Amino acid sequence: MSPSHTLADGDTVFALATGAVVLDRSSEQARQVSLITLQSAAADAVRLAVLDGVAAAESITTVAGTYPAYGAV
């Protein structure tokens, strides 16, 4: 997952905006700061989701072998 959270890494994150927070669009710099802030929040959400998935995973045995869960390693 590296590089991650760049505009060209191929990852796609879908989000829904509620409009509850007004973003500063008073200048190009303010708009860019708002965009970077949103991208950072999305990166944190993806990171936490991956960690949650790893923590919840269970070991599995297939014809290809046994794959232990992270907690079993």
mmCIF file of the N, C-alpha and C atoms, coordinates in Angstrom:
data_MODEL
# 
_entry.id   MODEL 
# 
loop_
_atom_site.group_PDB 
_atom_site.id 
_atom_site.type_symbol 
_atom_site.label_atom_id 
_atom_site.label_alt_id 
_atom_site.label_comp_id 
_atom_site.label_asym_id 
_atom_site.label_entity_id 
_atom_site.label_seq_id 
_atom_site.pdbx_PDB_ins_code 
_atom_site.Cartn_x 
_atom_site.Cartn_y 
_atom_site.Cartn_z 
_atom_site.occupancy 
_atom_site.B_iso_or_equiv 
_atom_site.pdbx_formal_charge 
_atom_site.auth_seq_id 
_atom_site.auth_comp_id 
_atom_site.auth_asym_id 
_atom_site.auth_atom_id 
_atom_site.pdbx_PDB_model_num 
ATOM 1   N N  . MET A 1 1  ? 0.816   -1.181  0.000  1.00 0.00 ? 1  MET A N  1 
ATOM 2   C CA . MET A 1 1  ? 0.000   0.000   0.000  1.00 0.00 ? 1  MET A CA 1 
ATOM 3   C C  . MET A 1 1  ? 0.867   1.254   0.000  1.00 0.00 ? 1  MET A C  1 
ATOM 4   N N  . SER A 1 2  ? 1.947   1.157   -0.716 1.00 0.00 ? 2  SER A N  1 
ATOM 5   C CA . SER A 1 2  ? 2.846   2.298   -0.737 1.00 0.00 ? 2  SER A CA 1 
ATOM 6   C C  . SER A 1 2  ? 3.241   2.585   -2.176 1.00 0.00 ? 2  SER A C  1 
ATOM 7   N N  . PRO A 1 3  ? 3.214   3.785   -2.679 1.00 0.00 ? 3  PRO A N  1 
ATOM 8   C CA . PRO A 1 3  ? 2.807   4.982   -1.956 1.00 0.00 ? 3  PRO A CA 1 
ATOM 9   C C  . PRO A 1 3  ? 1.300   4.995   -1.771 1.00 0.00 ? 3  PRO A C  1 
ATOM 10  N N  . SER A 1 4  ? 0.870   5.606   -0.737 1.00 0.00 ? 4  SER A N  1 
ATOM 11  C CA . SER A 1 4  ? -0.565  5.629   -0.483 1.00 0.00 ? 4  SER A CA 1 
ATOM 12  C C  . SER A 1 4  ? -1.093  7.049   -0.451 1.00 0.00 ? 4  SER A C  1 
ATOM 13  N N  . HIS A 1 5  ? -2.346  7.146   -0.754 1.00 0.00 ? 5  HIS A N  1 
ATOM 14  C CA . HIS A 1 5  ? -3.080  8.403   -0.617 1.00 0.00 ? 5  HIS A CA 1 
ATOM 15  C C  . HIS A 1 5  ? -2.487  9.541   -1.450 1.00 0.00 ? 5  HIS A C  1 
ATOM 16  N N  . THR A 1 6  ? -2.072  9.188   -2.674 1.00 0.00 ? 6  THR A N  1 
ATOM 17  C CA . THR A 1 6  ? -1.647  10.222  -3.608 1.00 0.00 ? 6  THR A CA 1 
ATOM 18  C C  . THR A 1 6  ? -2.680  10.313  -4.720 1.00 0.00 ? 6  THR A C  1 
ATOM 19  N N  . LEU A 1 7  ? -2.620  11.349  -5.503 1.00 0.00 ? 7  LEU A N  1 
ATOM 20  C CA . LEU A 1 7  ? -3.585  11.512  -6.586 1.00 0.00 ? 7  LEU A CA 1 
ATOM 21  C C  . LEU A 1 7  ? -3.356  10.519  -7.715 1.00 0.00 ? 7  LEU A C  1 
ATOM 22  N N  . ALA A 1 8  ? -2.206  9.818   -7.736 1.00 0.00 ? 8  ALA A N  1 
ATOM 23  C CA . ALA A 1 8  ? -1.892  8.932   -8.850 1.00 0.00 ? 8  ALA A CA 1 
ATOM 24  C C  . ALA A 1 8  ? -1.638  7.488   -8.436 1.00 0.00 ? 8  ALA A C  1 
ATOM 25  N N  . ASP A 1 9  ? -2.009  7.078   -7.222 1.00 0.00 ? 9  ASP A N  1 
ATOM 26  C CA . ASP A 1 9  ? -1.678  5.723   -6.777 1.00 0.00 ? 9  ASP A CA 1 
ATOM 27  C C  . ASP A 1 9  ? -2.700  4.673   -7.188 1.00 0.00 ? 9  ASP A C  1 
ATOM 28  N N  . GLY A 1 10 ? -3.839  5.073   -7.731 1.00 0.00 ? 10 GLY A N  1 
ATOM 29  C CA . GLY A 1 10 ? -4.825  4.110   -8.205 1.00 0.00 ? 10 GLY A CA 1 
ATOM 30  C C  . GLY A 1 10 ? -5.889  3.749   -7.197 1.00 0.00 ? 10 GLY A C  1 
ATOM 31  N N  . ASP A 1 11 ? -5.732  4.154   -5.951 1.00 0.00 ? 11 ASP A N  1 
ATOM 32  C CA . ASP A 1 11 ? -6.758  3.881   -4.943 1.00 0.00 ? 11 ASP A CA 1 
ATOM 33  C C  . ASP A 1 11 ? -7.967  4.774   -5.191 1.00 0.00 ? 11 ASP A C  1 
ATOM 34  N N  . THR A 1 12 ? -9.116  4.278   -4.831 1.00 0.00 ? 12 THR A N  1 
ATOM 35  C CA . THR A 1 12 ? -10.328 5.080   -4.943 1.00 0.00 ? 12 THR A CA 1 
ATOM 36  C C  . THR A 1 12 ? -11.050 5.053   -3.611 1.00 0.00 ? 12 THR A C  1 
ATOM 37  N N  . VAL A 1 13 ? -11.389 6.203   -3.106 1.00 0.00 ? 13 VAL A N  1 
ATOM 38  C CA . VAL A 1 13 ? -12.151 6.318   -1.872 1.00 0.00 ? 13 VAL A CA 1 
ATOM 39  C C  . VAL A 1 13 ? -13.416 7.094   -2.200 1.00 0.00 ? 13 VAL A C  1 
ATOM 40  N N  . PHE A 1 14 ? -14.556 6.515   -1.868 1.00 0.00 ? 14 PHE A N  1 
ATOM 41  C CA . PHE A 1 14 ? -15.829 7.188   -2.091 1.00 0.00 ? 14 PHE A CA 1 
ATOM 42  C C  . PHE A 1 14 ? -16.294 7.794   -0.777 1.00 0.00 ? 14 PHE A C  1 
ATOM 43  N N  . ALA A 1 15 ? -16.842 8.974   -0.842 1.00 0.00 ? 15 ALA A N  1 
ATOM 44  C CA . ALA A 1 15 ? -17.295 9.658   0.366  1.00 0.00 ? 15 ALA A CA 1 
ATOM 45  C C  . ALA A 1 15 ? -18.595 10.395  0.082  1.00 0.00 ? 15 ALA A C  1 
ATOM 46  N N  . LEU A 1 16 ? -19.280 10.715  1.150  1.00 0.00 ? 16 LEU A N  1 
ATOM 47  C CA . LEU A 1 16 ? -20.524 11.470  1.060  1.00 0.00 ? 16 LEU A CA 1 
ATOM 48  C C  . LEU A 1 16 ? -20.366 12.722  1.909  1.00 0.00 ? 16 LEU A C  1 
ATOM 49  N N  . ALA A 1 17 ? -20.649 13.857  1.334  1.00 0.00 ? 17 ALA A N  1 
ATOM 50  C CA . ALA A 1 17 ? -20.534 15.118  2.062  1.00 0.00 ? 17 ALA A CA 1 
ATOM 51  C C  . ALA A 1 17 ? -21.897 15.535  2.591  1.00 0.00 ? 17 ALA A C  1 
ATOM 52  N N  . THR A 1 18 ? -21.928 15.936  3.850  1.00 0.00 ? 18 THR A N  1 
ATOM 53  C CA . THR A 1 18 ? -23.178 16.404  4.453  1.00 0.00 ? 18 THR A CA 1 
ATOM 54  C C  . THR A 1 18 ? -23.335 17.910  4.328  1.00 0.00 ? 18 THR A C  1 
ATOM 55  N N  . GLY A 1 19 ? -22.239 18.601  4.087  1.00 0.00 ? 19 GLY A N  1 
ATOM 56  C CA . GLY A 1 19 ? -22.283 20.056  4.019  1.00 0.00 ? 19 GLY A CA 1 
ATOM 57  C C  . GLY A 1 19 ? -22.347 20.716  5.383  1.00 0.00 ? 19 GLY A C  1 
ATOM 58  N N  . ALA A 1 20 ? -22.169 19.938  6.447  1.00 0.00 ? 20 ALA A N  1 
ATOM 59  C CA . ALA A 1 20 ? -22.257 20.478  7.805  1.00 0.00 ? 20 ALA A CA 1 
ATOM 60  C C  . ALA A 1 20 ? -21.097 21.414  8.129  1.00 0.00 ? 20 ALA A C  1 
ATOM 61  N N  . VAL A 1 21 ? -19.963 21.210  7.461  1.00 0.00 ? 21 VAL A N  1 
ATOM 62  C CA . VAL A 1 21 ? -18.795 22.058  7.684  1.00 0.00 ? 21 VAL A CA 1 
ATOM 63  C C  . VAL A 1 21 ? -18.514 22.820  6.393  1.00 0.00 ? 21 VAL A C  1 
ATOM 64  N N  . VAL A 1 22 ? -18.439 24.115  6.500  1.00 0.00 ? 22 VAL A N  1 
ATOM 65  C CA . VAL A 1 22 ? -18.158 24.947  5.330  1.00 0.00 ? 22 VAL A CA 1 
ATOM 66  C C  . VAL A 1 22 ? -16.648 25.035  5.140  1.00 0.00 ? 22 VAL A C  1 
ATOM 67  N N  . LEU A 1 23 ? -16.191 24.730  3.925  1.00 0.00 ? 23 LEU A N  1 
ATOM 68  C CA . LEU A 1 23 ? -14.768 24.792  3.632  1.00 0.00 ? 23 LEU A CA 1 
ATOM 69  C C  . LEU A 1 23 ? -14.387 26.198  3.182  1.00 0.00 ? 23 LEU A C  1 
ATOM 70  N N  . ASP A 1 24 ? -13.185 26.578  3.551  1.00 0.00 ? 24 ASP A N  1 
ATOM 71  C CA . ASP A 1 24 ? -12.676 27.907  3.190  1.00 0.00 ? 24 ASP A CA 1 
ATOM 72  C C  . ASP A 1 24 ? -12.243 27.904  1.728  1.00 0.00 ? 24 ASP A C  1 
ATOM 73  N N  . ARG A 1 25 ? -12.933 28.659  0.916  1.00 0.00 ? 25 ARG A N  1 
ATOM 74  C CA . ARG A 1 25 ? -12.594 28.782  -0.501 1.00 0.00 ? 25 ARG A CA 1 
ATOM 75  C C  . ARG A 1 25 ? -12.279 30.234  -0.844 1.00 0.00 ? 25 ARG A C  1 
ATOM 76  N N  . SER A 1 26 ? -11.822 30.986  0.144  1.00 0.00 ? 26 SER A N  1 
ATOM 77  C CA . SER A 1 26 ? -11.584 32.413  -0.046 1.00 0.00 ? 26 SER A CA 1 
ATOM 78  C C  . SER A 1 26 ? -10.389 32.705  -0.944 1.00 0.00 ? 26 SER A C  1 
ATOM 79  N N  . SER A 1 27 ? -9.491  31.733  -1.079 1.00 0.00 ? 27 SER A N  1 
ATOM 80  C CA . SER A 1 27 ? -8.324  31.896  -1.951 1.00 0.00 ? 27 SER A CA 1 
ATOM 81  C C  . SER A 1 27 ? -7.903  30.523  -2.445 1.00 0.00 ? 27 SER A C  1 
ATOM 82  N N  . GLU A 1 28 ? -7.028  30.501  -3.432 1.00 0.00 ? 28 GLU A N  1 
ATOM 83  C CA . GLU A 1 28 ? -6.524  29.227  -3.947 1.00 0.00 ? 28 GLU A CA 1 
ATOM 84  C C  . GLU A 1 28 ? -5.777  28.481  -2.855 1.00 0.00 ? 28 GLU A C  1 
ATOM 85  N N  . GLN A 1 29 ? -4.989  29.173  -2.062 1.00 0.00 ? 29 GLN A N  1 
ATOM 86  C CA . GLN A 1 29 ? -4.253  28.531  -0.974 1.00 0.00 ? 29 GLN A CA 1 
ATOM 87  C C  . GLN A 1 29 ? -5.214  27.935  0.053  1.00 0.00 ? 29 GLN A C  1 
ATOM 88  N N  . ALA A 1 30 ? -6.245  28.655  0.419  1.00 0.00 ? 30 ALA A N  1 
ATOM 89  C CA . ALA A 1 30 ? -7.228  28.146  1.379  1.00 0.00 ? 30 ALA A CA 1 
ATOM 90  C C  . ALA A 1 30 ? -7.947  26.926  0.817  1.00 0.00 ? 30 ALA A C  1 
ATOM 91  N N  . ARG A 1 31 ? -8.263  26.950  -0.480 1.00 0.00 ? 31 ARG A N  1 
ATOM 92  C CA . ARG A 1 31 ? -8.921  25.813  -1.116 1.00 0.00 ? 31 ARG A CA 1 
ATOM 93  C C  . ARG A 1 31 ? -8.016  24.588  -1.085 1.00 0.00 ? 31 ARG A C  1 
ATOM 94  N N  . GLN A 1 32 ? -6.725  24.786  -1.363 1.00 0.00 ? 32 GLN A N  1 
ATOM 95  C CA . GLN A 1 32 ? -5.778  23.675  -1.339 1.00 0.00 ? 32 GLN A CA 1 
ATOM 96  C C  . GLN A 1 32 ? -5.617  23.108  0.065  1.00 0.00 ? 32 GLN A C  1 
ATOM 97  N N  . VAL A 1 33 ? -5.573  23.971  1.068  1.00 0.00 ? 33 VAL A N  1 
ATOM 98  C CA . VAL A 1 33 ? -5.476  23.502  2.459  1.00 0.00 ? 33 VAL A CA 1 
ATOM 99  C C  . VAL A 1 33 ? -6.710  22.679  2.814  1.00 0.00 ? 33 VAL A C  1 
ATOM 100 N N  . SER A 1 34 ? -7.882  23.125  2.390  1.00 0.00 ? 34 SER A N  1 
ATOM 101 C CA . SER A 1 34 ? -9.115  22.371  2.646  1.00 0.00 ? 34 SER A CA 1 
ATOM 102 C C  . SER A 1 34 ? -9.060  21.005  1.982  1.00 0.00 ? 34 SER A C  1 
ATOM 103 N N  . LEU A 1 35 ? -8.585  20.954  0.733  1.00 0.00 ? 35 LEU A N  1 
ATOM 104 C CA . LEU A 1 35 ? -8.487  19.685  0.014  1.00 0.00 ? 35 LEU A CA 1 
ATOM 105 C C  . LEU A 1 35 ? -7.505  18.748  0.702  1.00 0.00 ? 35 LEU A C  1 
ATOM 106 N N  . ILE A 1 36 ? -6.359  19.254  1.104  1.00 0.00 ? 36 ILE A N  1 
ATOM 107 C CA . ILE A 1 36 ? -5.362  18.426  1.787  1.00 0.00 ? 36 ILE A CA 1 
ATOM 108 C C  . ILE A 1 36 ? -5.905  17.919  3.118  1.00 0.00 ? 36 ILE A C  1 
ATOM 109 N N  . THR A 1 37 ? -6.652  18.744  3.823  1.00 0.00 ? 37 THR A N  1 
ATOM 110 C CA . THR A 1 37 ? -7.264  18.327  5.087  1.00 0.00 ? 37 THR A CA 1 
ATOM 111 C C  . THR A 1 37 ? -8.238  17.176  4.858  1.00 0.00 ? 37 THR A C  1 
ATOM 112 N N  . LEU A 1 38 ? -9.053  17.283  3.815  1.00 0.00 ? 38 LEU A N  1 
ATOM 113 C CA . LEU A 1 38 ? -9.986  16.198  3.484  1.00 0.00 ? 38 LEU A CA 1 
ATOM 114 C C  . LEU A 1 38 ? -9.242  14.930  3.083  1.00 0.00 ? 38 LEU A C  1 
ATOM 115 N N  . GLN A 1 39 ? -8.185  15.074  2.281  1.00 0.00 ? 39 GLN A N  1 
ATOM 116 C CA . GLN A 1 39 ? -7.402  13.909  1.873  1.00 0.00 ? 39 GLN A CA 1 
ATOM 117 C C  . GLN A 1 39 ? -6.755  13.234  3.076  1.00 0.00 ? 39 GLN A C  1 
ATOM 118 N N  . SER A 1 40 ? -6.284  14.011  4.015  1.00 0.00 ? 40 SER A N  1 
ATOM 119 C CA . SER A 1 40 ? -5.681  13.461  5.228  1.00 0.00 ? 40 SER A CA 1 
ATOM 120 C C  . SER A 1 40 ? -6.710  12.695  6.054  1.00 0.00 ? 40 SER A C  1 
ATOM 121 N N  . ALA A 1 41 ? -7.911  13.244  6.164  1.00 0.00 ? 41 ALA A N  1 
ATOM 122 C CA . ALA A 1 41 ? -8.978  12.551  6.899  1.00 0.00 ? 41 ALA A CA 1 
ATOM 123 C C  . ALA A 1 41 ? -9.341  11.243  6.206  1.00 0.00 ? 41 ALA A C  1 
ATOM 124 N N  . ALA A 1 42 ? -9.386  11.248  4.878  1.00 0.00 ? 42 ALA A N  1 
ATOM 125 C CA . ALA A 1 42 ? -9.678  10.023  4.132  1.00 0.00 ? 42 ALA A CA 1 
ATOM 126 C C  . ALA A 1 42 ? -8.576  8.992   4.346  1.00 0.00 ? 42 ALA A C  1 
ATOM 127 N N  . ALA A 1 43 ? -7.329  9.431   4.352  1.00 0.00 ? 43 ALA A N  1 
ATOM 128 C CA . ALA A 1 43 ? -6.208  8.524   4.591  1.00 0.00 ? 43 ALA A CA 1 
ATOM 129 C C  . ALA A 1 43 ? -6.315  7.887   5.970  1.00 0.00 ? 43 ALA A C  1 
ATOM 130 N N  . ASP A 1 44 ? -6.669  8.669   6.974  1.00 0.00 ? 44 ASP A N  1 
ATOM 131 C CA . ASP A 1 44 ? -6.841  8.129   8.328  1.00 0.00 ? 44 ASP A CA 1 
ATOM 132 C C  . ASP A 1 44 ? -7.980  7.119   8.376  1.00 0.00 ? 44 ASP A C  1 
ATOM 133 N N  . ALA A 1 45 ? -9.075  7.411   7.691  1.00 0.00 ? 45 ALA A N  1 
ATOM 134 C CA . ALA A 1 45 ? -10.218 6.490   7.679  1.00 0.00 ? 45 ALA A CA 1 
ATOM 135 C C  . ALA A 1 45 ? -9.852  5.171   7.018  1.00 0.00 ? 45 ALA A C  1 
ATOM 136 N N  . VAL A 1 46 ? -9.124  5.226   5.906  1.00 0.00 ? 46 VAL A N  1 
ATOM 137 C CA . VAL A 1 46 ? -8.697  4.001   5.220  1.00 0.00 ? 46 VAL A CA 1 
ATOM 138 C C  . VAL A 1 46 ? -7.735  3.219   6.103  1.00 0.00 ? 46 VAL A C  1 
ATOM 139 N N  . ARG A 1 47 ? -6.790  3.905   6.723  1.00 0.00 ? 47 ARG A N  1 
ATOM 140 C CA . ARG A 1 47 ? -5.826  3.233   7.606  1.00 0.00 ? 47 ARG A CA 1 
ATOM 141 C C  . ARG A 1 47 ? -6.539  2.508   8.736  1.00 0.00 ? 47 ARG A C  1 
ATOM 142 N N  . LEU A 1 48 ? -7.486  3.176   9.375  1.00 0.00 ? 48 LEU A N  1 
ATOM 143 C CA . LEU A 1 48 ? -8.223  2.556   10.478 1.00 0.00 ? 48 LEU A CA 1 
ATOM 144 C C  . LEU A 1 48 ? -9.078  1.383   9.997  1.00 0.00 ? 48 LEU A C  1 
ATOM 145 N N  . ALA A 1 49 ? -9.649  1.489   8.803  1.00 0.00 ? 49 ALA A N  1 
ATOM 146 C CA . ALA A 1 49 ? -10.453 0.394   8.254  1.00 0.00 ? 49 ALA A CA 1 
ATOM 147 C C  . ALA A 1 49 ? -9.585  -0.827  7.973  1.00 0.00 ? 49 ALA A C  1 
ATOM 148 N N  . VAL A 1 50 ? -8.395  -0.614  7.427  1.00 0.00 ? 50 VAL A N  1 
ATOM 149 C CA . VAL A 1 50 ? -7.482  -1.736  7.161  1.00 0.00 ? 50 VAL A CA 1 
ATOM 150 C C  . VAL A 1 50 ? -7.056  -2.381  8.473  1.00 0.00 ? 50 VAL A C  1 
ATOM 151 N N  . LEU A 1 51 ? -6.694  -1.581  9.457  1.00 0.00 ? 51 LEU A N  1 
ATOM 152 C CA . LEU A 1 51 ? -6.308  -2.133  10.757 1.00 0.00 ? 51 LEU A CA 1 
ATOM 153 C C  . LEU A 1 51 ? -7.452  -2.911  11.399 1.00 0.00 ? 51 LEU A C  1 
ATOM 154 N N  . ASP A 1 52 ? -8.675  -2.410  11.277 1.00 0.00 ? 52 ASP A N  1 
ATOM 155 C CA . ASP A 1 52 ? -9.843  -3.109  11.812 1.00 0.00 ? 52 ASP A CA 1 
ATOM 156 C C  . ASP A 1 52 ? -10.028 -4.449  11.112 1.00 0.00 ? 52 ASP A C  1 
ATOM 157 N N  . GLY A 1 53 ? -9.857  -4.462  9.800  1.00 0.00 ? 53 GLY A N  1 
ATOM 158 C CA . GLY A 1 53 ? -9.983  -5.705  9.043  1.00 0.00 ? 53 GLY A CA 1 
ATOM 159 C C  . GLY A 1 53 ? -8.924  -6.720  9.427  1.00 0.00 ? 53 GLY A C  1 
ATOM 160 N N  . VAL A 1 54 ? -7.696  -6.271  9.597  1.00 0.00 ? 54 VAL A N  1 
ATOM 161 C CA . VAL A 1 54 ? -6.610  -7.169  10.001 1.00 0.00 ? 54 VAL A CA 1 
ATOM 162 C C  . VAL A 1 54 ? -6.887  -7.730  11.392 1.00 0.00 ? 54 VAL A C  1 
ATOM 163 N N  . ALA A 1 55 ? -7.332  -6.889  12.309 1.00 0.00 ? 55 ALA A N  1 
ATOM 164 C CA . ALA A 1 55 ? -7.608  -7.332  13.679 1.00 0.00 ? 55 ALA A CA 1 
ATOM 165 C C  . ALA A 1 55 ? -8.775  -8.310  13.734 1.00 0.00 ? 55 ALA A C  1 
ATOM 166 N N  . ALA A 1 56 ? -9.741  -8.177  12.829 1.00 0.00 ? 56 ALA A N  1 
ATOM 167 C CA . ALA A 1 56 ? -10.927 -9.036  12.841 1.00 0.00 ? 56 ALA A CA 1 
ATOM 168 C C  . ALA A 1 56 ? -10.752 -10.313 12.022 1.00 0.00 ? 56 ALA A C  1 
ATOM 169 N N  . ALA A 1 57 ? -9.675  -10.404 11.270 1.00 0.00 ? 57 ALA A N  1 
ATOM 170 C CA . ALA A 1 57 ? -9.476  -11.557 10.386 1.00 0.00 ? 57 ALA A CA 1 
ATOM 171 C C  . ALA A 1 57 ? -9.289  -12.845 11.182 1.00 0.00 ? 57 ALA A C  1 
ATOM 172 N N  . GLU A 1 58 ? -9.711  -13.943 10.579 1.00 0.00 ? 58 GLU A N  1 
ATOM 173 C CA . GLU A 1 58 ? -9.560  -15.265 11.183 1.00 0.00 ? 58 GLU A CA 1 
ATOM 174 C C  . GLU A 1 58 ? -8.629  -16.104 10.321 1.00 0.00 ? 58 GLU A C  1 
ATOM 175 N N  . SER A 1 59 ? -7.976  -17.071 10.946 1.00 0.00 ? 59 SER A N  1 
ATOM 176 C CA . SER A 1 59 ? -7.125  -17.993 10.202 1.00 0.00 ? 59 SER A CA 1 
ATOM 177 C C  . SER A 1 59 ? -7.978  -18.808 9.248  1.00 0.00 ? 59 SER A C  1 
ATOM 178 N N  . ILE A 1 60 ? -7.354  -19.257 8.149  1.00 0.00 ? 60 ILE A N  1 
ATOM 179 C CA . ILE A 1 60 ? -8.084  -20.062 7.171  1.00 0.00 ? 60 ILE A CA 1 
ATOM 180 C C  . ILE A 1 60 ? -7.152  -21.121 6.596  1.00 0.00 ? 60 ILE A C  1 
ATOM 181 N N  . THR A 1 61 ? -7.722  -22.285 6.317  1.00 0.00 ? 61 THR A N  1 
ATOM 182 C CA . THR A 1 61 ? -6.982  -23.356 5.663  1.00 0.00 ? 61 THR A CA 1 
ATOM 183 C C  . THR A 1 61 ? -7.643  -23.646 4.327  1.00 0.00 ? 61 THR A C  1 
ATOM 184 N N  . THR A 1 62 ? -6.829  -23.652 3.283  1.00 0.00 ? 62 THR A N  1 
ATOM 185 C CA . THR A 1 62 ? -7.311  -23.964 1.937  1.00 0.00 ? 62 THR A CA 1 
ATOM 186 C C  . THR A 1 62 ? -6.424  -25.051 1.360  1.00 0.00 ? 62 THR A C  1 
ATOM 187 N N  . VAL A 1 63 ? -6.717  -25.480 0.149  1.00 0.00 ? 63 VAL A N  1 
ATOM 188 C CA . VAL A 1 63 ? -5.871  -26.481 -0.494 1.00 0.00 ? 63 VAL A CA 1 
ATOM 189 C C  . VAL A 1 63 ? -4.469  -25.932 -0.727 1.00 0.00 ? 63 VAL A C  1 
ATOM 190 N N  . ALA A 1 64 ? -4.331  -24.628 -0.770 1.00 0.00 ? 64 ALA A N  1 
ATOM 191 C CA . ALA A 1 64 ? -3.024  -24.004 -0.976 1.00 0.00 ? 64 ALA A CA 1 
ATOM 192 C C  . ALA A 1 64 ? -2.224  -23.892 0.321  1.00 0.00 ? 64 ALA A C  1 
ATOM 193 N N  . GLY A 1 65 ? -2.867  -24.119 1.452  1.00 0.00 ? 65 GLY A N  1 
ATOM 194 C CA . GLY A 1 65 ? -2.154  -24.038 2.717  1.00 0.00 ? 65 GLY A CA 1 
ATOM 195 C C  . GLY A 1 65 ? -2.963  -23.350 3.796  1.00 0.00 ? 65 GLY A C  1 
ATOM 196 N N  . THR A 1 66 ? -2.329  -23.213 4.947  1.00 0.00 ? 66 THR A N  1 
ATOM 197 C CA . THR A 1 66 ? -2.967  -22.546 6.074  1.00 0.00 ? 66 THR A CA 1 
ATOM 198 C C  . THR A 1 66 ? -2.422  -21.131 6.182  1.00 0.00 ? 66 THR A C  1 
ATOM 199 N N  . TYR A 1 67 ? -3.335  -20.204 6.321  1.00 0.00 ? 67 TYR A N  1 
ATOM 200 C CA . TYR A 1 67 ? -2.970  -18.799 6.439  1.00 0.00 ? 67 TYR A CA 1 
ATOM 201 C C  . TYR A 1 67 ? -3.445  -18.302 7.801  1.00 0.00 ? 67 TYR A C  1 
ATOM 202 N N  . PRO A 1 68 ? -2.494  -18.083 8.727  1.00 0.00 ? 68 PRO A N  1 
ATOM 203 C CA . PRO A 1 68 ? -2.891  -17.670 10.071 1.00 0.00 ? 68 PRO A CA 1 
ATOM 204 C C  . PRO A 1 68 ? -3.356  -16.218 10.108 1.00 0.00 ? 68 PRO A C  1 
ATOM 205 N N  . ALA A 1 69 ? -4.265  -15.949 10.998 1.00 0.00 ? 69 ALA A N  1 
ATOM 206 C CA . ALA A 1 69 ? -4.689  -14.573 11.234 1.00 0.00 ? 69 ALA A CA 1 
ATOM 207 C C  . ALA A 1 69 ? -3.544  -13.817 11.884 1.00 0.00 ? 69 ALA A C  1 
ATOM 208 N N  . TYR A 1 70 ? -3.573  -12.510 11.770 1.00 0.00 ? 70 TYR A N  1 
ATOM 209 C CA . TYR A 1 70 ? -2.508  -11.680 12.330 1.00 0.00 ? 70 TYR A CA 1 
ATOM 210 C C  . TYR A 1 70 ? -2.309  -11.963 13.815 1.00 0.00 ? 70 TYR A C  1 
ATOM 211 N N  . GLY A 1 71 ? -3.381  -12.088 14.567 1.00 0.00 ? 71 GLY A N  1 
ATOM 212 C CA . GLY A 1 71 ? -3.277  -12.330 16.000 1.00 0.00 ? 71 GLY A CA 1 
ATOM 213 C C  . GLY A 1 71 ? -2.721  -13.697 16.357 1.00 0.00 ? 71 GLY A C  1 
ATOM 214 N N  . ALA A 1 72 ? -2.724  -14.630 15.395 1.00 0.00 ? 72 ALA A N  1 
ATOM 215 C CA . ALA A 1 72 ? -2.231  -15.980 15.648 1.00 0.00 ? 72 ALA A CA 1 
ATOM 216 C C  . ALA A 1 72 ? -0.763  -16.139 15.279 1.00 0.00 ? 72 ALA A C  1 
ATOM 217 N N  . VAL A 1 73 ? -0.184  -15.108 14.705 1.00 0.00 ? 73 VAL A N  1 
ATOM 218 C CA . VAL A 1 73 ? 1.211   -15.199 14.247 1.00 0.00 ? 73 VAL A CA 1 
ATOM 219 C C  . VAL A 1 73 ? 2.149   -14.928 15.388 1.00 0.00 ? 73 VAL A C  1 
# 
